[in-house]
Amino acid sequence: MNRTIFSKLTKLHLITPGGVFNLLTSFIREGISLMALIRFSAIYYPDRCALVWEGRRFTYKEMYDHACRLAQILFGDYGFKKGMRVGVLCRNHVAMALLLPAMSRLGVRVKLINTDIASSRLNKLVMGNGINLLVYDAEFKRERVSDYLRCKKIESDELYRKVVDKAHSINVKLPRIKRGGEISVFTGGSSGKSKVATRKMSVTQFLPPFYALLEQLHLDEHDSVLLALPVYHGFGLATLVMSLVMGKKVCLQSHFDAHKALKIIADEKIEVVPVVPAMLARMWQLDEATSLMKTIKCIICGGDRLDKKWIDVITNHLGNVLYNLFGTTEAGFFMIATPEDLARNEEVTIGRPIKGVGCKIEHVDKHGIGSLWVRSGWAMMGLKDKWQDTGDLVSRNADGCYFYRGRSDNMVVCGGENVYPVNVEKVINSHSDVINSIVFPVADPQFGTVLNAKVELKPDSTLTALNLKESLRPHLSRAEMPHHITIETITTSATGKLKR
């Protein structure tokens, strides 16, 4: 451990004698869980603001007390217990932030679900993953959470009302646990057959990425974070957990809105903003961006391809504050491009592997492009310390910087979400008037990449592109929905395949 990291960990109380004692005491009392980490922060930062959401503020002591009370309510009123599988269909809000430590404290297996998921896919996901109970936001009751969903259901608002209702008495002793429950994130859950990335709570597993964030991004030196990235996304979840461990003020935004995000940044003097490139573009397209983002000291961009023009704009207006992170849900983040890396290279680099990660390029072609393989100690269960193919195509220069060249499969990233055109085609082709369709990605100044579609209809069909789009809405997520549909005849090759 170098002196810089030692000094930073000391400042965060993580390696001082008192800090080690309090951390161990928290683990003994709460198990190795998110609740233990919240308790640790509440000891050192009791009166410091932990969460801000829609004008409400919660100190670290209040957050810990609320999370403990919620754990008691979940255990006493709803029968939550160790090993139970609970799906969470919630946006970024206080109840969501309290649910994670509360359920971890009970040993619950948490399944974080993409809030864009179509109702038919939600049913399949619940049944296919043995989910016993679903906690959901009221806004999803009508469109997503159908009455025939085969599991018990609880609205997040109902839980939060009980937490803050002093008249609601709850006096139960929570069972002892050694380790908090697993947390799973579904990849591609809104747009096709979902895969699940599951991780267990561990004391040492996440130290290398934590060190990298301290050493290269200096997150310990900043006080406030805007979290508009959804917590159900691995990037958003990691931001929330690591920010709370370091005692930061986390401002939650349930729905990303560029105007509102800029106002929060200005009002709360936000210093750290994790984003996907589409968010970055939407904020910087607004005239007031420069004046309202003066407090920003660190922008962490990830989840999609970063355009060079935004690097230049941000550097010119805010200085060297932009970092490009690269990773996968399965492997976690494992590369960082510093502002110096971004300035040094004419094209956008995804950086270099952080310490503790192995990266290699397999099946390299004549252009130096090949498949990226990674091995890390904080990968999902079953892949820890094992080589895995990320499915990404990359190249590497003489300085060791990597450059993203696309996907090796047909997956497309739209606004930070992974979508598969073939699945959208299946939905379109299921319409009785459709003969065939081709769905393809196109560049978009606002979202980075969107899907468009060419559709061939039966000769006697009177279906319009607008009517077709309306029929697709119940079956496709927002990221999947084609932005433009052209009705035309689709030609085929000699082998009968559609010409794409």
C-alpha positions as CSV (number, residue, x, y, z in Angstrom):
1,M,0.0,0.0,0.0
2,N,1.6,3.3,-1.0
3,R,1.7,6.4,1.1
4,T,-1.1,8.2,-0.8
5,I,-3.6,5.4,-0.3
6,F,-2.5,4.9,3.4
7,S,-3.1,8.6,4.0
8,K,-6.5,8.6,2.3
9,L,-7.7,5.4,4.2
10,T,-6.6,7.0,7.4
11,K,-8.6,10.1,6.7
12,L,-11.6,7.9,6.1
13,H,-11.0,6.1,9.5
14,L,-10.8,2.8,7.7
15,I,-7.4,1.8,9.0
16,T,-7.1,3.8,12.2
17,P,-7.2,1.7,15.5
18,G,-10.6,3.2,16.4
19,G,-11.8,2.8,12.8
20,V,-10.9,-0.9,12.6
21,F,-12.6,-1.4,16.0
22,N,-15.8,0.3,14.9
23,L,-15.8,-1.5,11.6
24,L,-15.4,-4.9,13.3
25,T,-18.0,-4.0,15.9
26,S,-20.4,-3.1,13.0
27,F,-19.8,-6.4,11.3
28,I,-20.4,-8.3,14.5
29,R,-23.6,-6.5,15.1
30,E,-25.0,-6.2,11.6
31,G,-23.1,-9.0,9.8
32,I,-20.9,-8.3,6.8
33,S,-23.6,-6.2,5.2
34,L,-24.5,-2.8,3.7
35,M,-26.1,-2.0,7.1
36,A,-22.8,-2.4,8.8
37,L,-21.2,0.1,6.4
38,I,-24.0,2.6,7.1
39,R,-23.6,2.1,10.8
40,F,-19.8,2.8,10.5
41,S,-20.5,6.0,8.6
42,A,-23.1,7.0,11.2
43,I,-20.5,6.7,14.0
44,Y,-18.1,9.1,12.3
45,Y,-20.5,11.4,10.4
46,P,-23.7,11.4,12.5
47,D,-24.8,14.9,11.7
48,R,-23.4,15.1,8.2
49,C,-26.0,15.0,5.4
50,A,-26.2,11.6,3.8
51,L,-29.2,11.8,1.4
52,V,-31.0,14.6,-0.3
53,W,-34.2,13.8,-2.3
54,E,-36.9,16.2,-3.5
55,G,-36.1,18.8,-0.8
56,R,-35.8,16.3,2.1
57,R,-32.5,15.8,3.9
58,F,-31.3,12.9,6.1
59,T,-28.2,12.8,8.2
60,Y,-26.2,9.6,8.5
61,K,-27.6,9.0,12.0
62,E,-31.2,9.4,10.6
63,M,-30.4,7.1,7.6
64,Y,-29.0,4.4,9.9
65,D,-32.0,4.7,12.3
66,H,-34.5,4.6,9.4
67,A,-32.7,1.6,7.8
68,C,-32.8,-0.3,11.1
69,R,-36.4,0.5,11.6
70,L,-37.2,-0.6,8.0
71,A,-35.4,-3.9,8.6
72,Q,-37.5,-4.5,11.7
73,I,-40.7,-3.7,9.6
74,L,-39.7,-6.0,6.8
75,F,-38.9,-8.8,9.3
76,G,-41.8,-8.3,11.7
77,D,-44.6,-7.2,9.4
78,Y,-43.8,-8.9,6.1
79,G,-41.8,-12.0,7.1
80,F,-38.6,-11.1,5.2
81,K,-35.9,-13.7,6.1
82,K,-32.5,-15.0,5.1
83,G,-32.4,-16.5,1.7
84,M,-35.7,-15.0,0.5
85,R,-35.6,-13.7,-3.1
86,V,-36.9,-10.1,-3.3
87,G,-37.2,-8.2,-6.6
88,V,-36.9,-4.4,-6.4
89,L,-38.6,-2.3,-9.2
90,C,-37.8,1.2,-7.8
91,R,-36.3,4.4,-9.0
92,N,-33.8,6.5,-7.1
93,H,-35.4,7.7,-3.9
94,V,-35.0,7.5,-0.2
95,A,-37.0,4.3,0.2
96,M,-34.7,2.6,-2.3
97,A,-31.6,3.8,-0.5
98,L,-33.0,2.4,2.8
99,L,-34.2,-0.9,1.3
100,L,-30.7,-1.9,0.3
101,P,-29.1,-1.9,3.8
102,A,-32.3,-3.1,5.4
103,M,-32.6,-6.2,3.2
104,S,-28.9,-6.8,3.3
105,R,-29.1,-6.9,7.1
106,L,-31.8,-9.6,6.9
107,G,-29.8,-11.8,4.5
108,V,-32.3,-11.3,1.7
109,R,-31.2,-12.0,-1.9
110,V,-31.9,-8.7,-3.6
111,K,-32.8,-8.7,-7.3
112,L,-32.5,-5.2,-8.8
113,I,-34.8,-4.9,-11.9
114,N,-34.6,-2.4,-14.7
115,T,-37.6,0.0,-14.4
116,D,-38.0,0.1,-18.2
117,I,-38.9,-3.6,-18.3
118,A,-42.1,-4.5,-20.2
119,S,-44.8,-6.2,-18.1
120,S,-44.6,-9.5,-20.1
121,R,-40.9,-9.7,-19.4
122,L,-41.3,-8.8,-15.8
123,N,-43.6,-11.8,-15.3
124,K,-41.0,-14.1,-16.9
125,L,-38.2,-12.7,-14.9
126,V,-40.1,-13.1,-11.6
127,M,-41.0,-16.7,-12.4
128,G,-37.6,-17.6,-13.9
129,N,-35.6,-16.3,-10.9
130,G,-37.8,-17.7,-8.1
131,I,-38.6,-14.2,-6.8
132,N,-40.9,-14.5,-3.7
133,L,-41.9,-10.9,-3.3
134,L,-41.7,-7.7,-5.4
135,V,-41.2,-4.2,-3.9
136,Y,-42.2,-1.6,-6.5
137,D,-43.0,2.0,-7.0
138,A,-46.7,3.0,-7.3
139,E,-46.1,4.5,-10.7
140,F,-45.5,1.0,-12.1
141,K,-48.7,-0.6,-10.8
142,R,-50.8,0.1,-13.8
143,E,-48.4,-0.7,-16.6
144,R,-45.9,-3.2,-15.2
145,V,-47.1,-4.8,-12.0
146,S,-50.1,-6.7,-13.2
147,D,-52.6,-8.5,-10.9
148,Y,-51.6,-11.9,-12.2
149,L,-47.9,-11.4,-11.3
150,R,-47.2,-14.6,-9.4
151,C,-45.6,-13.3,-6.3
152,K,-46.5,-11.1,-3.3
153,K,-46.2,-7.4,-3.9
154,I,-45.5,-4.3,-1.7
155,E,-45.4,-0.7,-2.7
156,S,-42.3,1.2,-1.7
157,D,-44.4,4.1,-0.5
158,E,-46.2,1.8,2.0
159,L,-42.9,0.8,3.5
160,Y,-41.6,4.3,3.8
161,R,-44.8,5.5,5.4
162,K,-44.4,2.9,8.1
163,V,-40.8,3.9,8.7
164,V,-41.6,7.6,9.3
165,D,-45.0,6.9,11.1
166,K,-44.1,7.2,14.8
167,A,-47.5,5.7,15.7
168,H,-46.6,2.5,13.9
169,S,-45.0,0.5,16.7
170,I,-42.5,-2.3,15.9
171,N,-40.5,-4.1,18.6
172,V,-38.8,-7.1,17.2
173,K,-35.2,-8.4,17.6
174,L,-33.5,-9.0,14.3
175,P,-31.8,-12.4,13.8
176,R,-28.0,-12.5,13.8
177,I,-26.4,-13.1,10.4
178,K,-22.8,-13.6,9.4
179,R,-23.1,-12.1,5.9
180,G,-25.6,-9.9,4.1
181,G,-27.6,-11.3,1.2
182,E,-26.4,-11.3,-2.4
183,I,-27.2,-8.4,-4.7
184,S,-28.1,-9.2,-8.3
185,V,-28.3,-6.9,-11.2
186,F,-30.0,-8.0,-14.4
187,T,-28.3,-7.2,-17.6
188,G,-30.4,-6.7,-20.7
189,G,-33.4,-7.1,-18.6
190,S,-35.5,-4.5,-20.5
191,S,-34.6,-5.7,-23.9
192,G,-34.4,-9.4,-24.3
193,K,-33.4,-12.5,-22.4
194,S,-31.8,-11.2,-19.2
195,K,-28.7,-12.4,-17.6
196,V,-28.1,-12.0,-13.9
197,A,-24.8,-10.7,-12.3
198,T,-24.7,-11.6,-8.6
199,R,-22.2,-10.5,-6.0
200,K,-21.8,-11.4,-2.3
201,M,-20.9,-8.9,0.4
202,S,-17.1,-9.2,1.1
203,V,-14.7,-7.2,3.2
204,T,-11.8,-7.4,0.8
205,Q,-13.3,-8.2,-2.6
206,F,-13.9,-4.5,-3.7
207,L,-10.7,-3.0,-2.3
208,P,-8.8,-2.8,-5.6
209,P,-11.6,-0.7,-7.4
210,F,-12.0,1.3,-4.2
211,Y,-8.3,2.1,-4.1
212,A,-8.4,3.1,-7.8
213,L,-11.3,5.6,-7.1
214,L,-9.3,7.1,-4.3
215,E,-5.9,7.1,-6.0
216,Q,-6.8,8.2,-9.5
217,L,-10.2,10.1,-9.1
218,H,-9.5,11.4,-5.5
219,L,-13.1,10.9,-4.5
220,D,-12.2,11.2,-0.9
221,E,-11.4,14.9,-1.5
222,H,-14.9,15.8,-2.7
223,D,-18.0,16.2,-0.5
224,S,-21.1,15.8,-2.7
225,V,-22.4,13.5,-5.4
226,L,-25.4,13.7,-7.8
227,L,-26.8,10.3,-8.4
228,A,-29.1,10.3,-11.4
229,L,-27.8,7.0,-12.7
230,P,-30.4,4.3,-11.7
231,V,-29.3,2.3,-8.6
232,Y,-30.5,-0.9,-10.4
233,H,-27.5,-0.3,-12.8
234,G,-24.1,-1.6,-11.6
235,F,-22.5,1.8,-12.1
236,G,-25.2,3.6,-10.0
237,L,-25.2,0.9,-7.3
238,A,-21.4,1.1,-6.9
239,T,-21.6,5.0,-6.7
240,L,-24.2,4.9,-4.0
241,V,-22.4,2.4,-1.8
242,M,-18.9,3.8,-2.1
243,S,-20.2,7.4,-1.6
244,L,-22.0,6.4,1.7
245,V,-18.9,4.5,2.9
246,M,-16.9,7.7,2.5
247,G,-19.5,9.9,4.2
248,K,-20.5,11.9,1.1
249,K,-23.7,13.8,0.6
250,V,-25.7,11.9,-2.1
251,C,-28.4,13.8,-4.0
252,L,-30.8,11.4,-5.6
253,Q,-32.6,12.1,-8.8
254,S,-35.5,9.7,-9.6
255,H,-35.9,10.7,-13.2
256,F,-33.0,12.3,-15.1
257,D,-33.9,15.7,-16.4
258,A,-31.0,17.9,-17.6
259,H,-32.6,21.2,-16.4
260,K,-33.3,19.7,-12.9
261,A,-29.9,18.1,-12.7
262,L,-28.1,21.4,-13.4
263,K,-30.3,23.1,-10.7
264,I,-29.4,20.4,-8.1
265,I,-25.7,20.8,-9.1
266,A,-25.9,24.5,-8.5
267,D,-28.1,24.5,-5.4
268,E,-26.2,21.7,-3.6
269,K,-22.8,22.6,-4.8
270,I,-22.3,19.2,-6.3
271,E,-18.7,18.2,-6.9
272,V,-18.9,14.7,-8.3
273,V,-21.3,13.6,-11.2
274,P,-21.3,10.0,-12.5
275,V,-23.0,9.9,-15.9
276,V,-23.5,8.1,-19.1
277,P,-22.5,10.1,-22.2
278,A,-26.2,10.7,-23.2
279,M,-26.7,12.5,-19.9
280,L,-23.6,14.5,-20.4
281,A,-24.7,15.6,-23.9
282,R,-28.1,16.6,-22.8
283,M,-26.8,18.8,-19.9
284,W,-24.2,20.5,-22.1
285,Q,-26.6,21.3,-24.8
286,L,-28.3,23.7,-22.4
287,D,-27.2,27.4,-22.3
288,E,-26.9,27.5,-18.6
289,A,-24.6,24.5,-18.3
290,T,-21.4,26.4,-17.9
291,S,-22.6,28.8,-15.2
292,L,-24.4,26.0,-13.2
293,M,-21.6,23.5,-13.2
294,K,-18.8,25.6,-11.7
295,T,-18.6,23.5,-8.6
296,I,-17.9,20.3,-10.5
297,K,-14.5,18.7,-9.7
298,C,-15.0,15.2,-11.1
299,I,-17.2,13.9,-13.9
300,I,-17.2,10.1,-14.1
301,C,-18.4,8.9,-17.5
302,G,-19.2,5.3,-18.3
303,G,-21.7,2.8,-19.7
304,D,-21.4,3.9,-23.3
305,R,-19.1,5.4,-25.9
306,L,-17.8,8.9,-25.1
307,D,-17.5,11.4,-27.9
308,K,-14.4,13.5,-28.3
309,K,-16.3,16.7,-28.6
310,W,-17.6,16.4,-25.0
311,I,-14.1,15.9,-23.8
312,D,-13.0,19.2,-25.5
313,V,-16.1,21.1,-24.3
314,I,-15.7,20.0,-20.7
315,T,-12.0,20.6,-20.6
316,N,-12.3,24.1,-22.0
317,H,-15.0,25.1,-19.5
318,L,-14.2,23.1,-16.3
319,G,-10.6,22.0,-16.7
320,N,-9.3,18.5,-16.2
321,V,-12.3,17.0,-14.4
322,L,-13.5,14.3,-16.9
323,Y,-12.7,10.6,-16.3
324,N,-13.7,7.8,-18.6
325,L,-14.5,4.5,-16.9
326,F,-15.0,1.1,-18.6
327,G,-16.3,-2.2,-17.4
328,T,-19.1,-4.7,-17.6
329,T,-21.9,-5.6,-15.2
330,E,-20.4,-9.1,-14.9
331,A,-16.8,-8.0,-14.3
332,G,-17.4,-4.6,-12.7
333,F,-15.4,-1.6,-13.8
334,F,-11.7,-2.3,-14.5
335,M,-10.3,0.5,-16.7
336,I,-9.9,4.2,-16.0
337,A,-8.9,6.9,-18.5
338,T,-7.7,10.0,-16.6
339,P,-8.0,13.6,-18.0
340,E,-4.4,13.3,-19.0
341,D,-5.0,10.0,-20.9
342,L,-8.0,11.7,-22.7
343,A,-5.9,14.8,-23.6
344,R,-2.9,12.7,-24.7
345,N,-4.8,10.7,-27.3
346,E,-6.4,12.1,-30.5
347,E,-9.2,9.5,-30.2
348,V,-11.1,8.6,-27.0
349,T,-9.4,6.0,-24.9
350,I,-11.1,3.8,-22.3
351,G,-7.9,4.0,-20.4
352,R,-5.7,1.4,-18.7
353,P,-6.6,-1.6,-16.5
354,I,-6.5,-0.7,-12.8
355,K,-4.4,-2.6,-10.3
356,G,-5.6,-6.2,-9.6
357,V,-7.1,-6.7,-13.0
358,G,-5.8,-8.8,-15.9
359,C,-6.7,-7.8,-19.4
360,K,-5.8,-9.4,-22.7
361,I,-6.8,-9.1,-26.4
362,E,-7.6,-12.4,-28.1
363,H,-8.1,-13.2,-31.9
364,V,-6.4,-10.0,-33.0
365,D,-7.0,-9.1,-36.7
366,K,-4.7,-7.3,-39.1
367,H,-5.8,-4.0,-37.8
368,G,-4.8,-4.8,-34.2
369,I,-8.5,-5.2,-33.1
370,G,-9.6,-8.2,-31.1
371,S,-11.8,-9.5,-28.3
372,L,-11.3,-8.1,-24.8
373,W,-10.9,-10.6,-22.0
374,V,-10.7,-9.7,-18.4
375,R,-10.0,-11.3,-15.1
376,S,-10.8,-9.6,-11.8
377,G,-11.4,-10.5,-8.1
378,W,-14.6,-8.5,-7.9
379,A,-16.4,-10.2,-10.8
380,M,-19.9,-11.7,-10.4
381,M,-20.3,-15.0,-8.6
382,G,-18.9,-17.9,-10.7
383,L,-16.5,-15.6,-12.6
384,K,-14.3,-14.3,-9.8
385,D,-10.6,-14.5,-10.8
386,K,-11.5,-16.3,-14.0
387,W,-10.9,-15.1,-17.6
388,Q,-14.1,-13.9,-19.3
389,D,-14.8,-12.6,-22.7
390,T,-16.4,-9.2,-22.4
391,G,-17.9,-9.4,-25.9
392,D,-16.2,-6.0,-26.7
393,L,-13.7,-5.4,-29.5
394,V,-10.7,-3.2,-28.6
395,S,-7.2,-2.3,-29.7
396,R,-4.2,-1.1,-27.6
397,N,-1.5,1.4,-28.4
398,A,2.2,1.4,-27.4
399,D,1.4,3.4,-24.2
400,G,-0.9,0.7,-23.0
401,C,-4.1,2.6,-23.5
402,Y,-7.1,0.7,-24.8
403,F,-9.6,1.9,-27.4
404,Y,-13.2,0.6,-27.9
405,R,-14.0,-0.7,-31.3
406,G,-17.6,-2.0,-30.9
407,R,-19.3,-5.2,-29.9
408,S,-18.5,-8.6,-31.2
409,D,-22.2,-9.5,-31.1
410,N,-25.3,-7.6,-32.2
411,M,-25.9,-5.8,-29.0
412,V,-26.4,-2.0,-29.2
413,V,-26.1,0.5,-26.4
414,C,-28.9,3.1,-26.5
415,G,-28.8,5.8,-23.9
416,G,-26.7,3.6,-21.6
417,E,-29.0,0.6,-21.9
418,N,-28.1,-2.6,-23.7
419,V,-30.6,-3.5,-26.4
420,Y,-30.7,-6.2,-29.1
421,P,-32.2,-5.3,-32.5
422,V,-33.1,-8.9,-33.2
423,N,-35.5,-8.9,-30.2
424,V,-37.2,-5.7,-31.4
425,E,-37.6,-7.3,-34.9
426,K,-39.4,-10.3,-33.3
427,V,-41.9,-8.0,-31.6
428,I,-42.5,-6.0,-34.8
429,N,-42.8,-9.1,-36.9
430,S,-45.5,-10.5,-34.5
431,H,-47.9,-7.8,-35.8
432,S,-50.3,-9.4,-38.2
433,D,-49.8,-6.8,-40.9
434,V,-46.0,-7.0,-41.0
435,I,-44.1,-9.2,-43.4
436,N,-40.6,-8.4,-42.3
437,S,-38.5,-5.8,-40.5
438,I,-34.9,-4.6,-40.1
439,V,-33.9,-2.8,-36.9
440,F,-30.6,-0.9,-36.9
441,P,-28.7,1.6,-34.8
442,V,-28.1,5.2,-35.8
443,A,-26.2,8.0,-34.2
444,D,-28.3,10.5,-32.3
445,P,-27.0,13.9,-30.9
446,Q,-29.2,13.6,-27.7
447,F,-29.0,9.9,-26.8
448,G,-25.7,8.8,-28.5
449,T,-27.4,5.9,-30.3
450,V,-31.0,5.0,-31.1
451,L,-32.8,2.4,-33.0
452,N,-34.6,2.9,-36.4
453,A,-36.6,0.4,-38.3
454,K,-37.5,-0.5,-41.9
455,V,-40.8,-2.4,-42.0
456,E,-42.4,-4.2,-44.9
457,L,-46.2,-4.6,-44.7
458,K,-48.7,-6.8,-46.5
459,P,-49.8,-5.3,-49.8
460,D,-53.4,-4.6,-48.6
461,S,-52.3,-3.2,-45.2
462,T,-53.4,0.3,-44.2
463,L,-51.2,0.3,-41.1
464,T,-49.2,3.5,-40.6
465,A,-45.8,3.9,-38.9
466,L,-47.5,5.9,-36.1
467,N,-50.1,3.2,-35.4
468,L,-47.4,0.6,-35.5
469,K,-45.4,2.4,-32.9
470,E,-48.4,2.7,-30.6
471,S,-49.0,-1.0,-30.8
472,L,-45.3,-1.7,-29.9
473,R,-45.3,0.4,-26.7
474,P,-46.7,-2.3,-24.3
475,H,-44.0,-4.7,-25.5
476,L,-40.8,-2.6,-25.8
477,S,-38.8,-0.6,-23.3
478,R,-38.1,3.0,-24.0
479,A,-34.5,2.2,-25.1
480,E,-35.8,-0.4,-27.6
481,M,-38.5,1.7,-29.2
482,P,-37.5,2.7,-32.7
483,H,-37.3,6.5,-33.1
484,H,-38.2,6.3,-36.7
485,I,-40.0,3.7,-38.7
486,T,-40.0,3.6,-42.5
487,I,-42.6,1.6,-44.4
488,E,-40.9,0.1,-47.5
489,T,-40.1,-3.1,-49.4
490,I,-37.2,-4.9,-47.9
491,T,-34.9,-6.6,-50.4
492,T,-33.2,-9.9,-49.8
493,S,-29.8,-11.4,-50.9
494,A,-29.5,-14.4,-53.1
495,T,-29.5,-16.7,-50.1
496,G,-32.9,-15.2,-49.0
497,K,-31.4,-13.2,-46.1
498,L,-32.5,-9.7,-45.5
499,K,-30.0,-7.1,-46.8
500,R,-29.0,-5.1,-43.7
